[in-house]
Amino acid sequence: MRRLNRKKTLNLMKELDAFPKVPESYVETSVSGGTVSLIAFTTIAFLTVMEFTVYRDTWMKYEYEVDKDFTSKLRINIDITVAMRCQYVGADVLDLAETMVASADGLIYEPVVFDLSPQQKEWQRMLQLIQSRLQEEHSLQDVIFKSAFKSASTALPPREDNSLQSPDACRIHGHLYVNKVAGNFHITVGKAIPHPRGHAHLAALVSHESYNFSHRIDHLSFGELIPGIINPLDGTEKIASDHNQMFQYFITIVPTKLHTYKISAETHQFSVTERERVINHAAGSHGVSGIFMKYDISSLMVTVTEEHMPFWQFLVRLCGIIGGIFSTTGILHGFGRFVAEVIFCRFRLGSSKSTSVPLPDGHTSNHLPLSTDNSTH
């Protein structure tokens, strides 16, 4: 009974076979078929490798939503070198809520030499080159996001030479926590003094001839510090043409959540517009000499997610490649054989035509004689 059921099952499966086998005695091989098969297999192998490369690659997906986090603090990461002695300059932040954050809360004043060493100049040149390429090709930002934490630090390398020159500049570096509202981070002459109506800087003891706000921004970012991320102002260097000169940076900050296969962090992207002018009250150019970074925070938040092609989609695309190439090459090979047979048949018909034979009545015959007779009638 069991054997009978097995035979019925096998017969049913044979009837459902959608891929019937052709006996080898019915199969005809040809040189053209072998050539087309070789081309088809080579094309399949090449496209399979290319499709696997696409499968391994990832891309960044951008999503936008309203930023509802307005109670947390904003971290500002700063590394700026000013061509003045540390006792002559002061840095602080004043926001729209009239909250003052002094530099003593997290910034370090370090006397340094303003001129860079050869290795540091090479680092700055490469960083400026990357910045110019980022402005031309925005898609490179995706590469930087995916390579975060994998690439080397973007911080200025230490001096490799022991310079005997006395320090003539001040490196202000560290971080500050400010309210998540628009504000103004500035570096100007004199230390900041708290004031009931705002704040002021003690600049009376510094002569105007010693003013020099030539500066270099080695790093400026907002939010969590992520090694490998290059920000728009990193590597910027400005040389003052006058003692009383103002440098302004208008910054728009966009909160960003970064989720890749390597990291998951909350940071901030920003765009910047630069402006500089000489302070000349007689000519109507008023203001205070110094470096002013006025920032504003966008109400939108960007979520950047690294995505990957699903494995099932890779299999579907791979099956489409293999099946499509086999079907296409089969159709082309069949059509080519049909055209070749038509041409060869016409050629054979033309070559098999006989020569014309003259008849006694003056007509010609296109048929070959069935027999010949040597007798004369």
Secondary structure, 3 states (H helix, E strand, C coil): CHHHHHHHHHHHHHHCCCCCCCCHHHCCCCHHHHHHHHHHHHHHHHHHHHHHHHHHCEEEEEEEEECCCCCCEEEEEEEEEECCCHHHEEEEEEECCCCEEEHHHCEEEEEECCCCCHHHHHHHHHHHHHHHHHHHCCCHHHHHHHCCCCCCCCCCCCCCCCCCCCCCEEEEEEEEEEECCCEEEEEEECCEEEECCEEEECCCCCCHHHCCCCEEEEEEEEECCCCCCCCCCCCEEECCCCCCEEEEEEEEEEEEEEECCCCEEEEEEEEEEEEEEECEHHHCECCCCEEEEEEEECCEEEEEEEEECCHHHHHHHHHHHHHHHHHHHHHHHHHHHHHHHHHHHHHHHHHCCCCCEECCCCCEECCCCCCCCCCCC
